[in-house]
């Protein structure tokens, strides 16, 4: 027996449970129209089969009408201006936000090209600010001062950082050690679902660096892209982001707490282009800082991972210092992506600007552009999501245990970007 009650209107003509059931079917049906729209589904297989049967009979405008109908049904469950928000109201707000994202994505699937900022707000519930690239010149200059030598800064930086490339034959044991430590640190603060587990695979020819394919039943498949060399610090980053306390833990907690204990079936489906991704990517990136505060990542890289990789730790402290500066340039990616997707600049100019303002090598700039072409405004979830999750969690104070408790709340409750307290 689940713990969640069936929230109904006073007249009893509808319920959030009924809306949720129709929502799952609708999202799966949309997913049949666009590859990659559904990131994970672990619900009733009969619903998936019904979606596959219905999809050929449904046009995109018809699916948009179904979204609008569900939005109308959800609206009465939301009380504007309420002093306190119950879990049922948070549930309704989550459904409404996810449906707004579906409505936006269907507009895009029908050929509408939204401005970058409007697209991001429609899909992820956040309106990013686009910076003038020239305002980042001071950060670039600071990084330039740390990387002596001749030639373009990206080239000098790439030459310096490449000494920390993990040899291909050492990547698997390095990743195993990094993920194990990420898990150990997370499990010390969050009670993980019983039997949770993952499978690690090294893959190629992907637009991303890592991906978590959640399977349900607290299981994940974590893939690491090896098109380009994986650098030493990325092992911890990927282990935390894709695993602990990132995507694997987030999905497993949602499954246990909401889909399982409360019986909220809407959490059995995860549409990628939705506010759910803003929380997922932001919390996964902040999880790196939470699990390895201060200089702890440097120490673990130096003392544990570098020996496994067979890499000298000389210069690792400067490498880490550079790693703290380069994220300050992340906003450049949004501004460049916005101009590129609007057709204001072509691929050559976009690649050149990525090299100049994100300090990427030509190969990494090309991979970044490949991601932008595939996922468009999704890129805001990594940087802006990180900033907002960090502000919320660290706004609780400096006590690590308190921060972990707040992180667990964000990962296991109905959380929207608007719920994050940016103090």
LOSE-184335 format. One record per residue (C-alpha): x, y, z. Coordinates in Angstrom, 3 decimals. Example, Ala and Ser with C-alpha at 12.3 -4.5 7.8 and 13.67 -1.06 7.14 Angstrom:
REM LOSE-184335
r east 12.300 north -4.500 up 7.800
r east 13.670 north -1.060 up 7.140
REM end
This chain:
REM LOSE-184335
r east 0.000 north 0.000 up 0.000
r east 1.420 north 3.407 up -0.979
r east 1.548 north 6.367 up 1.363
r east 0.151 north 9.007 up -1.007
r east -3.527 north 9.892 up -0.949
r east -5.493 north 10.583 up -4.117
r east -5.944 north 14.368 up -4.235
r east -9.348 north 15.246 up -5.653
r east -11.428 north 18.320 up -6.294
r east -14.327 north 18.925 up -3.870
r east -16.819 north 17.584 up -6.420
r east -14.673 north 14.492 up -6.970
r east -14.784 north 14.751 up -10.763
r east -11.042 north 14.502 up -11.245
r east -7.881 north 13.576 up -9.397
r east -4.167 north 14.105 up -9.627
r east -3.752 north 10.352 up -9.920
r east -6.015 north 10.305 up -12.986
r east -4.188 north 13.297 up -14.479
r east -0.853 north 11.623 up -13.786
r east -1.917 north 8.460 up -15.612
r east -2.950 north 10.453 up -18.678
r east 0.251 north 12.512 up -18.404
r east 2.461 north 9.405 up -18.551
r east 0.669 north 8.068 up -21.624
r east 0.855 north 11.456 up -23.323
r east 4.576 north 11.910 up -22.642
r east 5.354 north 8.429 up -23.937
r east 3.292 north 9.104 up -27.058
r east 5.206 north 12.334 up -27.712
r east 8.382 north 10.330 up -27.177
r east 7.402 north 8.093 up -30.074
r east 7.512 north 11.207 up -32.273
r east 11.017 north 12.350 up -31.278
r east 13.999 north 10.153 up -30.507
r east 15.577 north 11.108 up -27.192
r east 12.530 north 12.958 up -25.878
r east 12.073 north 10.342 up -23.144
r east 15.201 north 9.985 up -21.041
r east 13.886 north 7.183 up -18.820
r east 10.747 north 5.131 up -18.278
r east 10.311 north 2.330 up -15.770
r east 6.545 north 2.131 up -15.446
r east 3.905 north -0.285 up -16.699
r east 4.983 north -1.792 up -20.028
r east 1.346 north -1.893 up -21.120
r east 1.261 north 1.921 up -21.087
r east 4.338 north 2.024 up -23.308
r east 2.716 north -0.408 up -25.732
r east -0.418 north 1.725 up -25.818
r east 1.696 north 4.814 up -26.578
r east 3.362 north 2.985 up -29.463
r east -0.040 north 2.002 up -30.813
r east -1.536 north 5.491 up -30.452
r east 1.411 north 7.491 up -31.794
r east 0.863 north 6.789 up -35.521
r east -2.749 north 7.965 up -35.203
r east -1.864 north 11.247 up -33.489
r east -0.585 north 14.387 up -35.199
r east 1.607 north 16.896 up -33.377
r east -1.272 north 19.446 up -33.198
r east -3.481 north 16.743 up -31.677
r east -0.835 north 15.987 up -29.074
r east -0.617 north 19.716 up -28.314
r east -4.383 north 19.735 up -27.752
r east -4.003 north 16.849 up -25.300
r east -1.318 north 18.803 up -23.443
r east -3.604 north 21.837 up -23.208
r east -6.450 north 19.682 up -21.901
r east -4.228 north 18.235 up -19.159
r east -3.025 north 21.726 up -18.252
r east -6.647 north 22.813 up -17.809
r east -7.360 north 19.783 up -15.618
r east -4.278 north 20.442 up -13.479
r east -4.895 north 24.167 up -12.912
r east -7.672 north 23.767 up -10.258
r east -5.270 north 21.849 up -8.016
r east -2.924 north 24.848 up -7.793
r east -3.718 north 27.520 up -5.235
r east -1.963 north 30.747 up -6.142
r east -0.499 north 32.706 up -3.259
r east -0.875 north 29.920 up -0.692
r east 1.071 north 30.609 up 2.513
r east 2.209 north 26.988 up 2.697
r east 2.522 north 24.520 up -0.138
r east 1.392 north 20.969 up 0.534
r east 2.987 north 17.974 up -1.135
r east -0.150 north 17.543 up -3.262
r east 0.096 north 21.137 up -4.458
r east 3.792 north 20.675 up -5.175
r east 2.808 north 17.613 up -7.170
r east 0.289 north 19.634 up -9.180
r east 2.810 north 22.408 up -9.792
r east 5.339 north 19.871 up -11.025
r east 2.811 north 18.389 up -13.467
r east 1.870 north 21.868 up -14.715
r east 5.524 north 22.812 up -15.294
r east 6.262 north 19.556 up -17.111
r east 3.198 north 20.050 up -19.315
r east 4.274 north 23.619 up -20.158
r east 7.598 north 22.187 up -21.297
r east 5.837 north 19.560 up -23.418
r east 3.749 north 22.300 up -25.015
r east 6.940 north 24.236 up -25.855
r east 8.699 north 21.185 up -27.251
r east 5.736 north 20.353 up -29.478
r east 5.894 north 23.873 up -30.899
r east 9.552 north 23.245 up -31.739
r east 8.791 north 19.831 up -33.209
r east 6.309 north 21.553 up -35.540
r east 9.088 north 23.788 up -36.860
r east 8.834 north 26.875 up -34.665
r east 12.272 north 28.367 up -33.984
r east 12.099 north 30.131 up -30.628
r east 14.717 north 32.640 up -29.454
r east 17.260 north 30.924 up -27.189
r east 16.066 north 32.648 up -24.001
r east 12.381 north 31.936 up -24.716
r east 13.161 north 28.335 up -25.590
r east 15.082 north 27.851 up -22.336
r east 12.285 north 29.377 up -20.287
r east 9.622 north 27.335 up -22.049
r east 11.444 north 24.031 up -21.685
r east 13.251 north 24.397 up -18.370
r east 11.370 north 27.101 up -16.484
r east 14.311 north 29.505 up -16.228
r east 15.160 north 32.598 up -18.256
r east 18.945 north 32.844 up -18.653
r east 20.772 north 36.133 up -19.037
r east 23.058 north 36.321 up -22.043
r east 26.346 north 38.075 up -21.338
r east 28.374 north 40.253 up -23.647
r east 31.411 north 38.151 up -24.466
r east 33.760 north 41.075 up -23.897
r east 32.843 north 41.076 up -20.196
r east 34.678 north 37.755 up -19.898
r east 37.980 north 39.101 up -21.197
r east 39.273 north 39.672 up -17.648
r east 38.796 north 35.993 up -16.773
r east 40.528 north 34.964 up -19.984
r east 43.408 north 37.298 up -19.116
r east 43.710 north 35.769 up -15.627
r east 43.913 north 32.284 up -17.105
r east 46.419 north 33.552 up -19.676
r east 48.710 north 34.694 up -16.862
r east 48.755 north 31.167 up -15.425
r east 49.707 north 29.467 up -18.677
r east 53.087 north 30.708 up -19.955
r east 54.444 north 30.007 up -23.415
r east 53.865 north 30.988 up -27.011
r east 50.852 north 30.574 up -29.234
r east 47.083 north 30.872 up -28.722
r east 45.870 north 30.486 up -25.151
r east 43.646 north 27.468 up -25.955
r east 46.685 north 25.727 up -27.455
r east 48.931 north 26.434 up -24.458
r east 46.172 north 25.396 up -22.098
r east 45.467 north 22.206 up -24.020
r east 49.175 north 21.331 up -24.068
r east 49.430 north 21.826 up -20.309
r east 46.197 north 19.952 up -19.521
r east 46.974 north 17.049 up -21.845
r east 49.678 north 15.848 up -19.466
r east 46.754 north 14.753 up -17.276
r east 45.048 north 12.701 up -19.998
r east 44.214 north 9.260 up -18.609
r east 45.763 north 6.518 up -20.778
r east 43.042 north 4.510 up -22.489
r east 44.103 north 1.260 up -20.840
r east 43.907 north 2.877 up -17.381
r east 40.556 north 4.642 up -17.818
r east 38.352 north 1.806 up -16.538
r east 40.242 north 1.288 up -13.220
r east 40.469 north 5.061 up -12.701
r east 36.712 north 5.455 up -13.246
r east 35.982 north 2.483 up -10.972
r east 38.033 north 4.036 up -8.162
r east 36.509 north 7.487 up -8.638
r east 32.909 north 6.235 up -8.684
r east 33.536 north 4.056 up -5.625
r east 34.764 north 7.083 up -3.684
r east 31.839 north 9.216 up -4.886
r east 29.497 north 6.488 up -3.680
r east 31.246 north 6.122 up -0.319
r east 31.008 north 9.833 up 0.392
r east 27.364 north 10.024 up -0.695
r east 26.286 north 6.936 up 1.264
r east 27.707 north 8.505 up 4.422
r east 24.942 north 11.139 up 4.208
r east 22.092 north 9.696 up 2.120
r east 20.445 north 6.300 up 2.716
r east 20.665 north 4.769 up -0.750
r east 17.951 north 2.410 up -1.998
r east 18.596 north -1.231 up -1.201
r east 20.272 north -3.063 up -4.049
r east 21.044 north 0.072 up -6.064
r east 23.655 north -0.588 up -8.719
r east 25.005 north 0.519 up -12.074
r east 26.806 north -0.771 up -15.143
r east 29.728 north 1.245 up -16.556
r east 30.474 north 1.278 up -20.299
r east 33.076 north 3.141 up -22.362
r east 31.603 north 4.314 up -25.688
r east 32.437 north 6.465 up -28.722
r east 30.772 north 8.777 up -31.254
r east 28.589 north 10.743 up -28.828
r east 27.958 north 14.503 up -28.512
r east 28.305 north 14.346 up -24.704
r east 31.044 north 13.356 up -22.262
r east 28.953 north 11.085 up -20.052
r east 25.356 north 9.863 up -19.825
r east 23.253 north 8.043 up -17.274
r east 20.553 north 5.780 up -18.659
r east 18.301 north 5.034 up -15.703
r east 16.762 north 1.568 up -15.946
r east 14.408 north 1.533 up -12.964
r east 14.620 north -0.679 up -9.883
r east 17.546 north 1.509 up -8.677
r east 19.670 north 0.477 up -11.671
r east 21.604 north 2.681 up -14.112
r east 23.802 north 2.285 up -17.129
r east 26.544 north 4.909 up -17.066
r east 28.327 north 5.579 up -20.344
r east 31.569 north 7.543 up -20.711
r east 32.436 north 8.923 up -24.143
r east 36.060 north 8.319 up -25.150
r east 36.099 north 10.214 up -28.468
r east 38.541 north 12.619 up -26.790
r east 40.971 north 11.764 up -23.976
r east 39.380 north 11.834 up -20.513
r east 41.407 north 13.996 up -18.159
r east 42.201 north 13.112 up -14.575
r east 39.831 north 15.553 up -12.853
r east 36.968 north 14.397 up -15.045
r east 36.924 north 11.006 up -13.313
r east 35.571 north 12.520 up -10.089
r east 33.334 north 14.894 up -12.056
r east 31.769 north 12.072 up -14.053
r east 31.562 north 9.742 up -11.056
r east 29.635 north 12.311 up -9.035
r east 27.590 north 13.770 up -11.890
r east 26.429 north 10.554 up -13.516
r east 26.453 north 8.490 up -10.333
r east 26.712 north 9.665 up -6.733
r east 25.070 north 11.957 up -5.660
r east 24.115 north 12.830 up -9.232
r east 21.772 north 11.266 up -11.761
r east 21.832 north 7.690 up -10.486
r east 20.993 north 8.719 up -6.921
r east 18.479 north 11.354 up -8.022
r east 16.511 north 8.934 up -10.178
r east 16.701 north 6.148 up -7.604
r east 15.375 north 8.436 up -4.849
r east 12.536 north 9.727 up -7.044
r east 11.607 north 6.148 up -7.857
r east 11.686 north 5.051 up -4.215
r east 10.089 north 8.092 up -2.582
r east 7.604 north 9.382 up -5.171
r east 6.842 north 6.690 up -7.739
r east 7.081 north 3.938 up -5.123
r east 6.044 north 5.066 up -1.646
r east 3.580 north 7.732 up -2.798
r east 2.414 north 5.985 up -5.957
r east 2.937 north 9.087 up -8.116
r east 3.161 north 7.451 up -11.527
r east 4.261 north 10.659 up -13.264
r east 7.725 north 10.060 up -11.845
r east 8.031 north 6.803 up -13.762
r east 8.657 north 8.827 up -16.921
r east 11.395 north 11.429 up -17.393
r east 11.008 north 13.736 up -20.414
r east 14.446 north 15.182 up -21.122
r east 13.324 north 18.642 up -22.232
r east 11.658 north 19.708 up -18.991
r east 12.308 north 21.529 up -15.695
r east 13.175 north 18.112 up -14.250
r east 16.433 north 18.317 up -16.223
r east 17.331 north 21.702 up -14.773
r east 17.231 north 20.224 up -11.280
r east 18.916 north 17.003 up -12.413
r east 21.884 north 18.645 up -14.132
r east 22.303 north 21.440 up -11.597
r east 22.257 north 19.069 up -8.623
r east 24.554 north 16.595 up -10.396
r east 27.133 north 19.320 up -10.977
r east 26.815 north 20.697 up -7.457
r east 27.157 north 17.155 up -6.122
r east 30.825 north 17.266 up -7.164
r east 31.477 north 20.225 up -4.863
r east 29.357 north 18.770 up -2.075
r east 31.104 north 15.395 up -2.097
r east 34.609 north 16.831 up -2.513
r east 34.665 north 20.216 up -0.738
r east 37.694 north 22.479 up -0.652
r east 40.919 north 20.759 up -1.704
r east 39.611 north 17.213 up -1.215
r east 39.292 north 16.576 up -4.953
r east 42.894 north 17.703 up -5.447
r east 44.075 north 15.376 up -2.681
r east 42.156 north 12.378 up -4.038
r east 43.350 north 13.010 up -7.578
r east 46.952 north 13.357 up -6.386
r east 47.063 north 10.510 up -3.882
r east 44.748 north 7.918 up -5.438
r east 43.777 north 8.498 up -9.052
r east 47.070 north 9.785 up -10.467
r east 48.961 north 6.633 up -9.342
r east 46.248 north 4.383 up -10.803
r east 46.446 north 6.324 up -14.074
r east 50.246 north 6.241 up -14.065
r east 50.317 north 10.044 up -14.311
r east 52.752 north 12.345 up -12.516
r east 50.988 north 14.706 up -10.118
r east 53.497 north 17.496 up -10.815
r east 51.573 north 20.650 up -11.664
r east 48.268 north 19.202 up -10.516
r east 47.642 north 22.092 up -8.101
r east 47.916 north 24.614 up -10.957
r east 45.729 north 22.371 up -13.099
r east 43.047 north 22.409 up -10.391
r east 43.346 north 26.195 up -10.006
r east 42.736 north 26.556 up -13.732
r east 39.797 north 24.189 up -13.365
r east 38.236 north 26.586 up -10.879
r east 38.606 north 29.534 up -13.235
r east 37.376 north 28.007 up -16.483
r east 33.776 north 27.446 up -15.232
r east 33.523 north 31.245 up -14.950
r east 33.517 north 31.214 up -18.745
r east 30.519 north 28.888 up -18.975
r east 28.162 north 31.797 up -19.658
r east 30.027 north 32.349 up -22.920
r east 28.626 north 29.065 up -24.190
r east 25.054 north 30.302 up -23.754
r east 25.739 north 33.545 up -25.605
r east 27.562 north 31.794 up -28.444
r east 24.884 north 29.107 up -28.684
r east 22.130 north 31.735 up -28.825
r east 23.788 north 33.503 up -31.754
r east 24.582 north 30.266 up -33.559
r east 21.096 north 28.782 up -33.176
r east 19.538 north 32.073 up -34.326
r east 21.617 north 31.915 up -37.510
r east 23.562 north 35.065 up -36.656
r east 26.883 north 33.236 up -36.942
r east 27.932 north 30.087 up -38.754
r east 29.836 north 27.070 up -37.503
r east 33.336 north 28.444 up -38.215
r east 32.733 north 31.648 up -36.241
r east 30.944 north 29.794 up -33.446
r east 33.848 north 27.353 up -33.174
r east 36.363 north 30.214 up -33.112
r east 34.435 north 31.992 up -30.354
r east 34.231 north 28.764 up -28.338
r east 37.987 north 28.398 up -28.633
r east 38.513 north 31.998 up -27.563
r east 36.009 north 32.207 up -24.710
r east 35.758 north 28.641 up -23.428
r east 39.433 north 27.919 up -24.223
r east 38.535 north 24.715 up -26.015
r east 40.802 north 23.008 up -28.516
r east 39.427 north 22.797 up -32.067
r east 38.412 north 19.190 up -31.387
r east 36.624 north 20.044 up -28.150
r east 35.011 north 23.125 up -29.712
r east 33.681 north 20.875 up -32.477
r east 32.285 north 18.452 up -29.894
r east 30.707 north 21.367 up -28.008
r east 29.032 north 22.579 up -31.191
r east 27.795 north 19.081 up -31.856
r east 26.155 north 19.100 up -28.423
r east 24.612 north 22.531 up -29.027
r east 23.157 north 21.429 up -32.356
r east 21.686 north 18.336 up -30.729
r east 20.433 north 19.743 up -27.419
r east 20.199 north 23.504 up -28.008
r east 19.260 north 25.476 up -24.872
r east 19.729 north 22.379 up -22.687
r east 23.241 north 23.678 up -22.016
r east 21.915 north 26.190 up -19.463
r east 21.081 north 23.350 up -17.087
r east 24.732 north 22.641 up -16.326
r east 25.951 north 26.112 up -15.381
r east 22.856 north 28.062 up -14.371
r east 21.445 north 24.936 up -12.739
r east 24.654 north 24.529 up -10.747
r east 24.607 north 28.171 up -9.654
r east 21.018 north 28.022 up -8.432
r east 21.316 north 24.660 up -6.665
r east 24.534 north 25.802 up -4.979
r east 22.893 north 29.017 up -3.792
r east 19.951 north 27.089 up -2.373
r east 21.963 north 24.384 up -0.594
r east 24.689 north 26.649 up 0.738
r east 22.071 north 29.129 up 1.855
r east 21.235 north 26.662 up 4.624
r east 24.569 north 27.423 up 6.315
r east 28.083 north 26.032 up 6.426
r east 27.349 north 22.780 up 8.265
r east 28.054 north 19.876 up 5.857
r east 25.348 north 17.643 up 7.357
r east 22.720 north 20.365 up 6.877
r east 23.798 north 20.877 up 3.299
r east 23.531 north 17.150 up 2.577
r east 20.031 north 17.062 up 4.110
r east 18.927 north 19.898 up 1.861
r east 20.490 north 18.158 up -1.144
r east 18.562 north 14.991 up -0.334
r east 15.336 north 17.010 up -0.197
r east 15.990 north 18.461 up -3.652
r east 16.697 north 14.999 up -5.032
r east 13.729 north 13.182 up -3.524
r east 10.864 north 15.707 up -3.501
r east 8.858 north 17.443 up -6.273
r east 11.351 north 20.230 up -6.994
r east 11.118 north 22.952 up -9.631
r east 13.632 north 25.702 up -10.456
r east 11.210 north 28.179 up -8.872
r east 11.500 north 26.250 up -5.585
r east 15.216 north 26.972 up -5.321
r east 15.975 north 29.699 up -2.818
r east 18.539 north 31.988 up -4.387
r east 19.416 north 34.087 up -1.381
REM end
